[in-house]
Amino acid sequence: MKTVTFTIDGKIVRADKGQTILKAAEAAGIYIPRLCACKDLVPHGSCRVCSVRVNGRIQASCVQTAAEGAIVESETDELREYRRNIIDMLFVEGNHFCMFCEKSGFCELQALAYRFGITAPKYRLLYPKRDIDLSHPEVYLDHNRCILCGRCVRASQDLDRKNVFQFVERGCRKRLQVNGEALSDTDLRAADQAVSACPVGALMRKRVGYAVPVGRRPYDEVPIGRDIEKKGEE
């Protein structure tokens, strides 16, 4: 297979032709933060947390393919601040109470906040009024914690071969909608990939929330992205 060679922060990286910068970086042991990107899902490029500079222009690394000789910058003060601001805004635009959330220690948004040293948001909290759908016997949907990453939408359609979730409205009115009056009216099952794809505490299986105690969860012990970075040290 034909390959291309480029650099990320001065490190030489090789990628298969057509491979995205994010995937090539991961294979090389370089972690680029992300939220909407998820294994087995078609890249979406919506959250922009994975943004890098490619030959001087900001691009979403999850959708930008690697090119021969490209100069990619990821770990710069500018991009760290850019990503931090996005994460900050995701917190204030929802209602995220990490100390009470069943997803704590598994939550990718929380883990990224820790990675970027965010202990309190710098923007004004909006405290939106959002619903919680508890109608389903196996799963609940908490709109307070939804970050509109679209992972459940794509997983439901592409992996589960269903159409349980979709976005409605636009701009600040955009929200996640199910294909029924309530979650219980859909054909969603607890084992569906769409439930596992959620990076935050918006889609949760019932009666299993604390099967793994807080303090022993993946991001309680190892920072997010450390598994990828460890590959580059081996």
Beta strands, then each sheet from edge to edge (+ up, - down):
strand 1: 3-8
strand 2: 11-16
strand 3: 51-54
strand 4: 57-60
strand 5: 71-73
strand 6: 132-133
strand 7: 139-142
strand 8: 165-168
strand 9: 175-178
strand 10: 203-205
sheet 1: 2+ 1- 5- 3+ 4-
sheet 2: 6+ 7- 10+
sheet 3: 8+ 9-
end
